[in-house]
Amino acid sequence: MEVTTWPNSSRPGVGRRPHRESLRPLLPQHARHCPVLEAGSSLGLLVYPPLESSESFLVEYQGDGRYKFMYFIADAAAKWTTLFQVIISLPVGSVGLVKEEATLLVPDPPIDEAGAKRIMRTFIVAEDIHTPPGAVTLRGATNFKTPAGWDSVYVPVLNQIDRPIAPMLVVRVETDWYAHESEFRYVLQPGQVIPGAHNMPIGQVFFVPQEDVSLRDATEDEIDGLKRNREEFVQHKSETKLTTRYGLQYSPQYVRQSRAVKAVAAKTMQGGSSSERAGNS
């Protein structure tokens, strides 16, 4: 399947491209030998914010409808400076005007207060703030257009276990017809912050078919076949134990069998394509 990418409308061409990544640095070492865990981590693509390597930001929920956005830049010596901050204050009881107060924090700043607010909106959707309370929506550097009949599902970074973890609202969008910009809505607790950096993914996207799934009960023969399959796998797994230099034992049977199945499928597909070409000639 081919998915078309298009850039962030405010900052086209800025930010890391999406990619698959099976590694999660904070997982225990033995998780490196769990192929199904790695496959779960690499589901779909990691999405990054539209940041240069010399930029970063921080969003804090201060409670009572008050949020602080801070924007940082680094010089050639990798020394970080806070360029500005914007305080967003919602009215008490959600009745009244939303206040945005920008403060420039360097002498002779290269932008004015209006420019600071525009930059803030490049990275967050200010109109989504506090829906629900504590919510902050981060913008991605890359957007996606799927083929007909496929949707995009936007989730937090899978198997990311560092604490504290802010929950995220998962959405599914019909990106085969709707031009949706990649957005990830996290919900913070008072005092909690969420950072943005060039090399730090803000979420993950994967693609699913719109076709409904129907369920049926397996037959007795099918159940017997599945049991035999599982018993054979367990037997082969016990016969292929390896030991790491740290003394951890694991089996590569799942990976080996997965590769073998994919190789057979690829050969079958290649043979079918060759027969089709021969038939057309």
C-alpha positions, 0 to 999 in steps of 0.5 A: 500500500502506498500512502501519500505524505504532505507537509505541515501547512505552516512550516513545510519541509521542517521536521524529521520525516516519519519512520518505523522504529521498533526500539524503545530505549527505556524498555528492559534489556530482555524486551529486545528479544521479544519480536512481538513487542518490537512489532507492536512498537513499529506499528505504523510510523512515528511522527515528529513536530515541525522543529529544526534541530536548534528549536524546542518547546514546552507546554505546561498545564498550570491548572484552573484553565491556565497554560504556558507555552515556552519556545527555546532556540540554541546557538552555534555552541548549543546553548539554549535560550528561552526566546518567549513564552505565551500564557493562555488563560481561559475564563472562569466557568468558560464564559468570556474571552480567552486571554493570550499574553506573550512575553519576549524574554531576550533583548532586541527580539527578532519577533514581536508579540504577534509573531510569538503567538503565530509561532506557538500556533505552528506547534499547538492547536490553541483553539483545542486548549482545555477540551477536555480540561488539561488537553493540549493538541500538538501538530505534526510535521507530516500529514498523510493521504491514504488510498481509497478505503483506508483510514489513519489512526493517531495514537501516542508513541506505543510502548513508551513507558517513561513516567509520567505519561500523559494520556492521549485521545486516540482518533481515527480519520478517513484520510482517503478523502479528508485533508487532516493535519496530523494532531495529537491531543494529550491531556495533562494534569495540573503541573504536568508538562509536555516537551517538543524536540526535533528528534522526539516523536509526538505520536504514532500513526498507522493505517487500517482498512475501512472494511468491517470485520465479521466473526465466525466460530472455528470448526472442530477440525480448525481448532484441532489444527490450531492446537497442533500448530501451537504444540509444534511451535512450542516444541521447536521453540524449546529446541532453539534456546539461545543465551545472551552474554548476560545469561538471558535465555530466549528463542529466535523461533518466532522470528525464523518462522515469520521470515520463512512464511514471508519468504514463501509468500513473496516467492508465491507472489513473484511466481504469480506475477511472472505467470501473469506477464507470460500470459499477457505476452 
